[in-house]
Amino acid sequence: MIIVAGCSSPSKEIDPIQRLKKYDTAQEAIMQYVKSYHMTGPVAQISIGNEDRQLVFTESSKRTYSIAELIEVEGQYAVAKLSAEVRLSELAWAKWSFPTLDEQVYTITISNEEEPDFAEYIKEFGLYVHLSDAPTDKNLFTTSPNLINFYNSVEVTM
């Protein structure tokens, strides 16, 4: 007969935000994020919603996009990737959902053509972008308001 016994201490799970490498400026955090994922396209910092959440929209390679979140922790900044990369290929639009670090779920729609729901045109990407907190569906058009307050193009130097 073999008896296996053990005990474990209470879980001391590390907060995922604490695992992120932090930098002195938002610009530096974004540059290091872009460098670590070998991204070659434009980068936009997007302010959304009432809570002043900061997202980072990137083109990692030709017509392949992803979303990250820029956070400030005790005067330092970090960027966490939130979504897989989505390739636009021959499609005129793409839509996907992603959770933020605090598990708020957003849906992003990107399109080569303007959708009627006040999508924000981000010229550096040549795309119309719509962000909502509604669950994703398979339709291009949505009735949810666009949560983008404004965006800034981020100059990334390697």
FENTASUL-V305362 format. One record per pair of residues at least 6 apart in sequence whose C-alpha atoms are under 7 Angstrom apart, sorted by the first residue. I is the first residue (numbers start at 1). GAP is how many residues later the second one is. Records with the same first field share a line. If there is no record, write none. Layout:
BEGIN
I=GAP / GAP
END
This chain:
BEGIN
20=58
21=57
22=7 / 54 / 55 / 56
23=6 / 53 / 54 / 55
24=52 / 53
25=51 / 52
26=51
29=48 / 49 / 50
30=49
31=125
33=46
39=20 / 21 / 22
40=19 / 20 / 21
41=17 / 18 / 19 / 20
42=16 / 17 / 82 / 83
43=13 / 14 / 15 / 16 / 110 / 111
44=12 / 13 / 14 / 107 / 108 / 109 / 110
45=9 / 10 / 11 / 12 / 106 / 107 / 108 / 109
46=8 / 9 / 10 / 102 / 104 / 105 / 106
47=6 / 7 / 8 / 101 / 102 / 103 / 104
48=6 / 99 / 100 / 101
49=98 / 99 / 100
54=15 / 16
55=12 / 13 / 14 / 15
56=11 / 12 / 13 / 14
57=9 / 10 / 11
58=7 / 8 / 9
59=6 / 7
63=24 / 25 / 26
64=21 / 22 / 23 / 24
65=20 / 21 / 22
66=17 / 18 / 19 / 20
67=14 / 15 / 16
68=11 / 12 / 13 / 14 / 15
69=10 / 11 / 12 / 13 / 31
70=7 / 8 / 9 / 10
71=6 / 7 / 8
72=6
82=16 / 17 / 18
83=15
88=6
92=19 / 20
93=17 / 18 / 19
94=15 / 16 / 17
95=12 / 13 / 14 / 15
96=11 / 12 / 13 / 40
97=8 / 9 / 10 / 11 / 39
98=7 / 8 / 9
99=6 / 7
105=28
106=25 / 26 / 27 / 28
107=24 / 25 / 26 / 27 / 28 / 29
108=22 / 23 / 24
109=20 / 21 / 22
110=17 / 18 / 19 / 20
111=16 / 17 / 18
112=14 / 15 / 16
113=15
114=14
115=26
117=25 / 26
118=28
119=9 / 10 / 11 / 27
120=8 / 9 / 10
121=6 / 7 / 8
122=6
130=16
131=15 / 16 / 17
132=12 / 13 / 14 / 15
134=10
END
